[in-house]
Amino acid sequence: MLIRNATLADGDTCDVRISGDRITAVAGEGESLSTSDDDHDEGEPRVIDASGKRLLPGMIDVHVHFRQPGFGHKETWETGTKSAAAGGVTTIVDQPNTEPPTVNEAAFAKKHEYADQAHIDFGINGGVTGDWDPDSLFDQPLFALGEVFLADSTGEMGIDTSLYVDALERASEADVTVTVHAEDETLFNESSKSRTDADAWSAYRRPKAEAKAVEQACTLAAERDSQIHVAHTSTPQGIDAAADHGMTCEVTPHHLFLSRDDYPELDTHGVMNPPLRREGLRRDVYDRVVDGTVDMIATDHAPHTATEKQTGVWDAPSGVPGVETVLPLLLAEAEHGGFDYERVRDLTATNPADTFGLPNRGRVQEGNYADLVLVDPDTITEITPDRLHTKCTWTPFEGRDAIFPEWTMLRGDYVFERDVDDPFGEPRGKNVRS
């Protein structure tokens, strides 16, 4: 296959050749590639004119919750990976708070059976609880250990400091990165529980609970020469603490684009952990995404049904969907001038690949896997739930501008094509650690 005149993230216009599952040639600005036998299928030329369009590496989303085993009514590996592919994501990493939690060999194997339905590539994280089995768990092809919960969230997998330190040491011995959900529940504001409005959730799980927990998690890791990755940082203090200790961190699209000002519209659909912050803090987080302090964007795609979310603030499950809308939101933001396409590429593909050791991914370059996304930057649409593929049928980003892919390619084959009768094809995802 030959893709002609594609504009890459850096603005260069290039021809890109794909043979098998790899990018085999990239012609720079002012050069061109001639057609070859690899650019034909049964004698017919396979040449794509990408003039005026952007060709980007597929997104690597290192933080999703696809809910199986245990909660397939919220999301499945099939629906979740289809949703990801339709949004330009080619690799996801599933978190351990399923039922059973992924804390031993048997639970890992059970989850891997569900992952056979994946339409894109994946990683599976191991979890830490009081009864985890690190010996059997680290024998599995883990992507990372975590998210390790320093406060309870969905799945009630919160642990204490001693168990966290044990996890750090065991992961270090196995050369596995630890990802951390950092909140200090001793700093939650109990007086907020007298309120019944959705904003009470943000008042309860207040910013300093995250800031202190990130600082402590990073300090304990640094004392043991361990490297951690801080999940879903939602405060500038948490981001700065991770950076100051030389650790990596991610920001979610909901903490990047939403704030407590959105509760009147979202109500309990906006409940998540960590919670939405005040608009001033959101802008400070946004600035750190733009200036490079934040390493990557990850969705924390955590779907629940609309019915489950339509309850009181103290009963509503935490989490929102986002895997299909994250890259389209970022591309629209780039088109509107919020940040450039190179920053989008780095946040969504290059930095995740480098941080978590995924060779031959994250860049449009010769020798890499042909994990690619083609978008038309002039085609900006509004997000509506009816065009999304997640099983939970709603989105906190309804009505916002987005640029959705024309197609998404995994290892040289289409895993999503918009506006065709069968946009997805058959499952073909693989474990990136196998």
C-alpha positions as CSV (number, residue, x, y, z in Angstrom):
1,M,0.0,0.0,0.0
2,L,1.2,3.5,-0.8
3,I,-0.2,6.6,1.0
4,R,0.6,9.7,-1.1
5,N,0.9,13.3,0.1
6,A,0.0,12.7,3.7
7,T,0.7,15.6,6.1
8,L,2.5,14.3,9.2
9,A,2.2,15.8,12.7
10,D,5.3,18.0,12.1
11,G,3.6,19.5,9.0
12,D,5.8,17.7,6.4
13,T,4.0,16.2,3.4
14,C,5.2,12.7,2.8
15,D,4.6,9.4,0.9
16,V,4.4,6.4,3.1
17,R,4.7,2.8,2.0
18,I,3.3,-0.1,4.0
19,S,4.3,-3.7,3.3
20,G,2.8,-6.4,5.5
21,D,2.5,-5.1,9.0
22,R,5.3,-2.5,8.8
23,I,6.0,1.0,7.4
24,T,8.8,0.2,4.9
25,A,9.5,3.7,3.5
26,V,8.8,7.3,4.2
27,A,9.7,9.9,1.6
28,G,10.4,13.3,3.0
29,E,9.2,16.7,2.0
30,G,9.8,17.2,-1.7
31,E,10.4,13.5,-2.4
32,S,8.0,10.9,-3.7
33,L,7.8,7.1,-3.8
34,S,7.1,5.2,-7.0
35,T,4.6,2.4,-7.0
36,S,5.9,-1.1,-6.5
37,D,4.5,-4.7,-6.5
38,D,3.8,-4.2,-2.8
39,D,1.3,-1.4,-3.7
40,H,-1.0,-3.8,-5.6
41,D,-3.7,-6.2,-4.4
42,E,-4.6,-8.9,-7.0
43,G,-3.2,-6.7,-9.7
44,E,-5.1,-3.6,-8.6
45,P,-3.2,-0.6,-7.3
46,R,-3.6,0.2,-3.6
47,V,-2.7,3.8,-3.6
48,I,-4.4,6.3,-1.2
49,D,-4.4,10.0,-2.0
50,A,-4.1,11.7,1.4
51,S,-3.7,15.2,0.1
52,G,-4.8,17.8,2.7
53,K,-5.2,15.1,5.4
54,R,-3.2,14.2,8.5
55,L,-1.5,10.9,9.0
56,L,-0.8,10.1,12.6
57,P,0.5,7.2,14.7
58,G,-2.4,5.3,16.3
59,M,-3.0,6.3,19.9
60,I,-1.7,4.2,22.8
61,D,-4.2,4.6,25.6
62,V,-2.5,3.2,28.7
63,H,-5.5,3.4,31.0
64,V,-8.9,1.8,30.2
65,H,-11.4,-0.3,32.1
66,F,-13.1,-2.7,29.7
67,R,-15.0,-4.3,32.6
68,Q,-14.7,-8.0,31.7
69,P,-14.7,-10.3,33.5
70,G,-17.5,-9.5,35.8
71,F,-19.3,-6.4,34.5
72,G,-20.0,-7.0,30.8
73,H,-23.3,-5.1,30.9
74,K,-21.2,-1.9,31.2
75,E,-18.6,-2.7,28.4
76,T,-17.0,-5.7,26.8
77,W,-13.7,-6.3,25.1
78,E,-15.5,-6.3,21.8
79,T,-17.4,-3.1,22.2
80,G,-14.6,-1.3,24.0
81,T,-12.0,-2.1,21.4
82,K,-14.4,-1.2,18.5
83,S,-15.0,2.1,20.2
84,A,-11.3,2.6,20.6
85,A,-10.6,1.8,16.9
86,A,-13.3,4.2,15.8
87,G,-11.5,6.9,17.7
88,G,-8.1,6.2,16.4
89,V,-6.7,4.1,19.3
90,T,-4.6,1.1,18.2
91,T,-3.4,-0.1,21.6
92,I,-5.1,-0.1,25.0
93,V,-4.1,-1.2,28.5
94,D,-6.8,-2.7,30.7
95,Q,-6.7,-2.2,34.4
96,P,-7.1,-4.9,37.1
97,N,-10.3,-3.9,39.0
98,T,-12.6,-6.5,37.4
99,E,-14.3,-9.5,39.0
100,P,-12.2,-11.4,39.8
101,P,-9.5,-8.7,40.1
102,T,-6.3,-9.5,38.1
103,V,-4.1,-10.3,41.0
104,N,-2.9,-13.9,40.2
105,E,-2.3,-16.3,37.3
106,A,-5.8,-17.6,37.1
107,A,-7.4,-14.2,37.0
108,F,-5.0,-13.0,34.4
109,A,-5.7,-16.1,32.2
110,K,-9.5,-15.5,32.6
111,K,-9.2,-11.9,31.4
112,H,-7.0,-12.9,28.5
113,E,-9.7,-15.2,27.3
114,Y,-12.1,-12.2,27.0
115,A,-9.3,-10.2,25.3
116,D,-9.6,-12.7,22.3
117,Q,-12.4,-10.4,21.2
118,A,-10.1,-7.4,20.9
119,H,-10.1,-5.6,17.6
120,I,-6.9,-3.7,18.5
121,D,-3.7,-4.6,20.4
122,F,-3.7,-4.6,24.1
123,G,-1.9,-4.9,27.4
124,I,-3.2,-6.3,30.7
125,N,-2.1,-4.8,34.0
126,G,-1.8,-6.8,37.2
127,G,-3.3,-5.6,40.5
128,V,-2.4,-5.5,44.1
129,T,-4.7,-6.5,47.0
130,G,-4.1,-8.1,50.4
131,D,-4.4,-11.6,48.8
132,W,-2.5,-11.0,45.6
133,D,-0.1,-13.6,44.4
134,P,3.0,-11.8,43.0
135,D,4.9,-15.0,42.2
136,S,2.3,-16.3,39.7
137,L,1.3,-12.8,38.6
138,F,4.8,-11.8,37.5
139,D,5.1,-15.0,35.4
140,Q,2.4,-13.6,33.1
141,P,3.0,-11.2,30.2
142,L,2.0,-8.1,32.2
143,F,2.0,-4.7,30.7
144,A,2.5,-3.0,34.1
145,L,1.5,-3.4,37.7
146,G,-1.4,-1.2,38.6
147,E,-3.2,0.9,38.8
148,V,-2.2,0.4,42.4
149,F,-5.0,2.1,44.4
150,L,-3.9,4.2,47.3
151,A,-7.6,5.0,48.0
152,D,-10.7,3.0,47.2
153,S,-12.3,3.4,43.8
154,T,-14.4,1.1,41.7
155,G,-13.6,-2.4,42.8
156,E,-12.5,-1.5,46.4
157,M,-8.8,-2.3,45.8
158,G,-7.3,0.4,48.0
159,I,-4.2,-0.7,49.9
160,D,-2.0,0.6,52.7
161,T,1.5,2.0,52.6
162,S,3.3,-1.3,53.6
163,L,1.6,-3.2,50.8
164,Y,2.4,-0.4,48.3
165,V,6.1,-0.6,49.3
166,D,6.0,-4.4,48.9
167,A,4.5,-3.9,45.4
168,L,7.2,-1.5,44.5
169,E,9.9,-3.9,45.6
170,R,8.4,-6.9,43.9
171,A,7.8,-5.0,40.7
172,S,11.4,-3.6,40.7
173,E,12.7,-7.2,40.9
174,A,10.6,-8.1,37.9
175,D,11.5,-5.0,36.0
176,V,7.8,-4.0,35.8
177,T,6.6,-0.4,36.0
178,V,4.1,0.5,38.7
179,T,1.2,2.8,37.9
180,V,-0.5,4.5,40.8
181,H,-3.9,5.9,41.6
182,A,-2.8,8.5,44.2
183,E,-5.3,9.9,46.6
184,D,-5.0,10.1,50.4
185,E,-8.4,9.3,51.9
186,T,-7.4,10.6,55.3
187,L,-7.7,14.1,53.7
188,F,-11.1,13.6,52.3
189,N,-13.6,16.2,53.5
190,E,-16.1,14.3,55.6
191,S,-18.3,17.4,56.1
192,S,-19.2,17.4,52.4
193,K,-21.2,14.2,53.0
194,S,-24.1,16.3,54.3
195,R,-24.6,17.6,50.8
196,T,-26.6,15.9,48.0
197,D,-25.6,17.9,44.9
198,A,-23.1,16.3,42.4
199,D,-20.4,19.0,43.2
200,A,-20.2,17.5,46.7
201,W,-18.1,14.7,45.2
202,S,-15.4,17.2,44.2
203,A,-15.6,18.9,47.6
204,Y,-15.2,15.5,49.3
205,R,-12.2,14.2,47.4
206,R,-10.4,17.5,47.5
207,P,-7.2,18.5,45.6
208,K,-4.8,18.2,48.6
209,A,-5.7,14.6,49.0
210,E,-4.2,14.0,45.5
211,A,-1.2,16.3,46.0
212,K,-0.1,14.7,49.2
213,A,-0.6,11.1,47.9
214,V,1.4,11.8,44.7
215,E,4.2,13.3,46.8
216,Q,4.3,10.3,49.1
217,A,4.0,7.7,46.3
218,C,6.9,9.3,44.4
219,T,9.1,9.7,47.5
220,L,8.7,6.1,48.5
221,A,9.4,5.0,44.9
222,A,12.5,7.3,44.7
223,E,13.9,5.9,48.0
224,R,13.8,2.5,46.4
225,D,15.1,3.5,43.0
226,S,11.7,2.5,41.5
227,Q,10.0,4.2,38.6
228,I,6.3,4.8,38.9
229,H,3.7,6.3,36.6
230,V,1.0,8.4,38.2
231,A,-2.4,7.8,36.7
232,H,-5.0,10.5,36.0
233,T,-3.4,13.5,37.7
234,S,-6.0,16.1,38.1
235,T,-4.2,18.9,39.9
236,P,-1.1,21.1,39.0
237,Q,0.4,20.2,42.4
238,G,0.2,16.4,41.6
239,I,1.7,16.9,38.2
240,D,4.5,19.0,39.5
241,A,5.3,16.5,42.3
242,A,5.6,13.7,39.7
243,A,7.8,15.8,37.5
244,D,10.0,17.0,40.4
245,H,10.7,13.3,41.3
246,G,11.5,12.3,37.8
247,M,8.3,10.2,37.5
248,T,5.8,10.2,34.6
249,C,2.2,11.1,34.7
250,E,-1.0,11.2,32.6
251,V,-3.9,13.5,32.4
252,T,-7.4,12.4,31.3
253,P,-9.5,14.2,28.7
254,H,-12.2,14.9,31.4
255,H,-9.7,16.6,33.6
256,L,-8.3,18.5,30.6
257,F,-11.6,19.7,29.3
258,L,-14.2,19.6,32.1
259,S,-14.4,21.2,35.5
260,R,-16.8,21.7,38.4
261,D,-18.6,24.3,36.3
262,D,-19.9,21.4,34.2
263,Y,-21.8,19.7,37.1
264,P,-25.1,21.5,36.4
265,E,-25.2,19.8,33.0
266,L,-23.5,16.5,33.9
267,D,-25.0,16.0,37.3
268,T,-23.9,12.5,38.7
269,H,-22.7,11.5,35.2
270,G,-19.7,13.7,36.1
271,V,-18.7,11.7,39.1
272,M,-15.3,10.1,38.8
273,N,-12.1,9.5,40.8
274,P,-10.2,11.8,41.1
275,P,-13.1,14.2,40.7
276,L,-13.5,17.3,38.5
277,R,-11.7,20.3,39.8
278,R,-12.4,24.0,39.9
279,E,-12.0,25.8,36.5
280,G,-8.8,27.6,37.7
281,L,-7.1,24.3,38.5
282,R,-8.3,22.8,35.2
283,R,-6.6,25.7,33.3
284,D,-3.4,25.1,35.3
285,V,-3.5,21.4,34.3
286,Y,-4.2,22.4,30.7
287,D,-1.1,24.6,30.7
288,R,1.1,21.7,31.9
289,V,-0.3,19.5,29.1
290,V,0.7,22.2,26.6
291,D,4.2,23.0,28.0
292,G,5.4,19.4,28.2
293,T,5.2,18.8,32.0
294,V,2.6,16.2,31.5
295,D,3.9,13.1,29.7
296,M,0.7,11.6,28.1
297,I,-3.0,11.7,27.8
298,A,-4.9,8.5,28.9
299,T,-8.6,8.2,29.1
300,D,-9.3,6.2,32.3
301,H,-12.2,5.0,30.1
302,A,-14.5,3.7,32.9
303,P,-18.0,3.2,31.6
304,H,-21.2,2.6,33.6
305,T,-24.7,2.5,32.2
306,A,-26.8,5.7,32.2
307,T,-29.2,4.1,34.6
308,E,-26.4,3.3,37.0
309,K,-25.2,6.9,36.9
310,Q,-28.7,8.3,37.4
311,T,-28.8,8.1,41.2
312,G,-27.7,10.1,44.2
313,V,-24.1,11.5,44.4
314,W,-23.1,9.1,47.2
315,D,-24.4,6.1,45.3
316,A,-23.4,6.9,41.8
317,P,-20.5,4.7,40.5
318,S,-17.3,6.6,39.6
319,G,-16.1,6.8,36.0
320,V,-16.9,8.1,32.5
321,P,-16.3,6.8,29.0
322,G,-13.7,8.4,26.8
323,V,-11.7,6.0,24.6
324,E,-13.5,6.9,21.4
325,T,-13.6,10.7,21.9
326,V,-10.1,11.4,23.3
327,L,-8.1,11.7,20.1
328,P,-10.9,13.5,18.2
329,L,-11.2,16.0,21.0
330,L,-7.4,16.6,21.0
331,L,-7.3,17.0,17.2
332,A,-10.1,19.5,17.2
333,E,-8.2,21.4,20.0
334,A,-5.1,21.4,17.8
335,E,-7.1,22.7,14.8
336,H,-8.5,25.5,17.0
337,G,-5.0,26.4,18.1
338,G,-4.9,25.1,21.7
339,F,-1.7,23.1,20.9
340,D,0.0,21.7,17.9
341,Y,-0.3,18.4,16.2
342,E,3.2,17.4,17.3
343,R,2.1,17.7,20.9
344,V,-0.9,15.6,20.2
345,R,1.3,12.9,18.6
346,D,3.7,13.0,21.6
347,L,0.9,12.9,24.2
348,T,-1.0,10.1,22.6
349,A,1.6,7.9,20.9
350,T,5.3,8.7,21.1
351,N,5.5,9.2,24.9
352,P,3.4,6.3,25.9
353,A,5.5,4.0,23.6
354,D,8.7,5.3,25.0
355,T,7.6,5.3,28.7
356,F,6.3,1.8,28.6
357,G,8.9,0.2,26.3
358,L,6.8,-0.4,23.1
359,P,9.4,-0.6,20.4
360,N,8.3,0.1,16.8
361,R,5.2,2.0,17.8
362,G,4.3,5.6,18.4
363,R,5.9,7.2,15.3
364,V,5.3,7.3,11.6
365,Q,8.7,6.1,10.6
366,E,10.4,3.3,8.6
367,G,10.5,0.0,10.4
368,N,7.6,0.7,12.8
369,Y,4.3,-1.1,12.8
370,A,1.8,0.4,10.5
371,D,-0.5,1.5,13.3
372,L,-1.9,4.6,11.7
373,V,-4.8,7.0,11.7
374,L,-6.0,9.2,8.8
375,V,-8.0,12.3,9.5
376,D,-9.4,15.3,7.6
377,P,-8.7,18.3,9.7
378,D,-11.4,20.3,7.8
379,T,-14.1,17.8,9.0
380,I,-15.0,19.0,12.4
381,T,-18.2,17.5,13.9
382,E,-20.1,17.6,17.2
383,I,-19.9,14.6,19.4
384,T,-23.2,12.8,19.8
385,P,-23.8,9.6,21.7
386,D,-25.6,7.9,18.7
387,R,-22.4,7.8,16.6
388,L,-20.3,6.2,19.4
389,H,-19.7,2.5,19.8
390,T,-19.2,2.1,23.6
391,K,-21.8,-0.1,25.2
392,C,-22.7,2.5,27.9
393,T,-24.5,4.8,25.3
394,W,-23.6,8.2,26.7
395,T,-20.7,10.6,26.8
396,P,-19.7,13.6,29.0
397,F,-18.4,15.4,25.9
398,E,-21.7,15.6,24.0
399,G,-21.9,18.7,21.8
400,R,-18.1,19.3,21.8
401,D,-16.1,19.7,18.6
402,A,-14.2,16.6,17.4
403,I,-12.3,15.3,14.4
404,F,-12.9,11.6,13.9
405,P,-10.7,9.3,11.8
406,E,-11.6,8.4,8.3
407,W,-9.8,5.1,9.0
408,T,-7.7,3.4,11.6
409,M,-5.0,0.8,10.7
410,L,-3.4,-1.8,12.9
411,R,-0.3,-3.5,11.7
412,G,-1.1,-2.7,8.1
413,D,-4.8,-3.8,8.1
414,Y,-7.9,-1.6,8.6
415,V,-9.6,-2.1,11.9
416,F,-12.0,0.8,11.3
417,E,-13.3,2.4,8.1
418,R,-15.9,5.1,8.5
419,D,-18.9,5.2,6.1
420,V,-18.7,1.5,5.0
421,D,-21.2,-1.2,5.7
422,D,-18.9,-3.2,7.9
423,P,-16.5,-0.7,9.5
424,F,-14.6,-3.1,11.8
425,G,-14.0,-6.5,10.4
426,E,-12.8,-9.4,12.6
427,P,-11.0,-9.2,15.9
428,R,-7.2,-9.2,15.4
429,G,-5.8,-7.7,18.6
430,K,-2.7,-9.2,20.2
431,N,-1.0,-8.8,23.6
432,V,1.8,-6.4,23.1
433,R,3.9,-8.2,25.8
434,S,3.5,-11.6,24.2
